[in-house]
């Protein structure tokens, strides 16, 4: 559509007003922060578009490059505080100037919630709040929200080789986000979720007060351990229980293809993996590769990667697998006995004997542009269902779509669905996550629309096989297609329930009540934050 030339002066004026308004809001925020800050090095902690380092500060922990495009809304300011008082000042100045605040830990939000907004906003980046303080007299640790998985594992290992923590696999994922959504890793079948081991926290609320478990109360403490990040306040640090691990653990990673009957092996895995001993976890990843062994004309095949952690010796793994899943064909040469910290190196996709210091590198791992979805299975997917899924995988080029299957059972079966906001416990076989690379390179996004459509079609195909009423989803794998809050103003309970019940099941109502009491003016918000109950919007 061609615009009338008579409209051009108006549009120019409107654009000028908008950018002038943005600059004013930004200036007011910075002036407020300068007046209230206790830091003599404030300029080193703040980035604005006027800084040559602004783009680097923003992209530093954008881990879904789908939200690193020129068209992606950018914050007016990025603040990287080093103290709790600076965080308090940021909250105060955001409220005073009417700016929205997004909280970024590791930057792994599937939808960029921690660094993207459709309204004017600033980013509170916790990268400098990153200490791990272990207390081996109590087998606990205080872990700051800016700490990554890799840093957490590394610094625990420096304090002791007898303990670990059941957090995630990838070393550069932020602990703050993991714990806020529940968090799972290779120890979940033995010790449950990462959030199950949280015993205290330091939370800065919308009023700027610093609360601990004792002063925030058990309801709010319950909500922040799995209710999703960015809804209740800024959790500065978490006190967690460390969990015992043996001196020697066993890991393996073996690959099987369609030509090696992986469909039937995986079909059996669905029922076996959740009932193995708690000490043994075997997760699966699937993708399309090119292989000379393929019988297809395009030489594509499905490859499944079975990777495992066992809290014990290799001989025990062989005995268990020989009895429970002989179809995998595991042999002693597949198994590697290592220390627990080297196992964490292995599951971050580094060579198993790489020095643990590599876990401290926050930017070494690949960062694709992607769209992902998650679901939970209560029944095994039948062979015909798997074959149909493989057909969808073949529609994309090799190494452009990925399947992830995470078995439950063990300790997960022993914890009530209401113990934390995360409801997926007993009765679930495994969590399923799939995603497609939407832009093979940052510059080439011609495929994005087709790739997003592919995700929608696969999502629809899975409907008969996954849990329902409501269909489930994991809050740490957020998906705006399920629905989202209104950008400004209130959001009705009915509107928010469309996604809230899928993440939290029976726990959603309790989360809304806690949010309404803890943050009644809804300062902490994003596209899928817990809403405040409003008589006006919910009538």
C-alpha positions, 0 to 999 in steps of 0.5 A: 500500500502506498502512503499518501504524501500528505501523511509523511509530515505527520509520520515524521513528526510522530517518529521524532516525538517517539524518539525524543520521548524515549531519550527523555525516559532514558535520561530521566532513568540515568539521572535517577540512577546516578543520584541514588547509586552507591557506586563510584564506578557506575559508568562501568556498569551501565550501557546505552546505545550511545556506548560503543560497547552497547551491542556487545553487552546486549548480545553477550548472553542472547542465546537465541539469535532469533532475537538478535536481529536489527528489527528486535526491540532493544532496551534503552539501558542495560545495567550490570549491578555488582551489589544488592543496593544497586539492584534496589536503585534500579527497581526504584528508578524504573518505577519512578520513570515508568520503565519496564524492567527485564531480568537477565541471568543467563539469557536462555529464554526461548522467547527472549523474555529476559531481554526483549519487550514491546514497550520501553524497557531496561535490562537488569543483567545479573552477570556480575552477581556471580559468586558461589560460596560453599559451606561443607560443614552443612553441605550447602552453598549460596549461589548467586543468580548470575552464576552459570551451570559451569561456574556452579559445578566448577566451584563446588568441585574446588570445595569438594569432590564428594558433592554435586548439584542436580542442575542443568547440562549446558555450562553457560545456562544461568542458574537464576533462570533454571531454579526459577523454573524448576530445573533439571539435569542428569541427577533428577532421577536420584535427587529431583529438580534443582529447585527441590534442593533450594532451602533459602533465598535472598529476594528483592521485592517491588518495594525494594526490600530484601527478603529471605525465606523467613521474611518472605514467608513460605508461600512466596518461597514456594512460588519462586522455586518453579513459578518462572523467572521475572514474576515475583522479584529479583532473586539475588542468591539461592541457598541450596543443598549439595548432594552426595556423588561417588568418587567414580561415575560412569558416562557414555554416549552412543549413536544408533541410526534407522539402519541399526533398528533405532526405532524399536530400540527407542520404542522400548527405551520409553518404558525402560528409562523411567524405571531404571535404578535412580542412579542411572539416567539415559536421555536421548537426542535425535536428529537427521544426519547424512549417512552412506548407510542410508537406504534413502536416495537423499542419504538421510537417516535418523540418528539417536544419541543415547547419553548417560550418567551412572553414579557408580562403576562401569561394570554395574552399568553393563549388568543393568543394561544387559538385563533392561535394554540389551537392544542398545548393544552397549559394550565396555568400550562405550563406557568411561569412568570419570570424576563427577566434575569431568562428567559435567564437562562431558555433558556440556559437549566438551571432550570428557578429559578437558580441564574443568576450567572450560566450564567457566567460559560463558560464550564458548558454546554455540548459539543458534536461532531457533524455535522450540516446544516442549511436552510431557508423555504419560504413555510410550509413543507407538512405533507408527507414531515415531515413524510419522515423527521421523517423516517430519524430521526428513522435511528439513535439511540435516542438522537443522531440527533436534529432538530431546527426550528426558526420562523421569521416574525415580525420585521424581515419582516420589514428590507431590505435584504441588510440592513446587509449582512444577507439577510434572512428577509421578505418572509421567514417563519423560519430557519431550522437547523439539526445536528447529534452527530458524536461521542457519546464519545470523544474516540468512533468515529466508528460511524462518517462516517455513521453519516456524510453520514446520514447528507448528505442524509437528506440534499439531502432529504430536497432539494425540500422543502427549498429555492433555487437558490441559496439554503440558509444557515446561515453563523454562521452555517458554512458548508465546504461541500458547498465549501471552499477557497484554503489553500494558494494563491488566491481563484477565485470569481467563486469558493467562490461564491459556498458558498458565495451566499448561505450565503449572497445572493445578498450581496456577491458581495458587501462583496468581494469588501469591503474585497478587499479594506479593506484587499487587501493582504488577511491576515484575512482568513479561509476556508470560509472567504470573498475572495479578488477579483483578476484579476489573479484568476478571469480571 
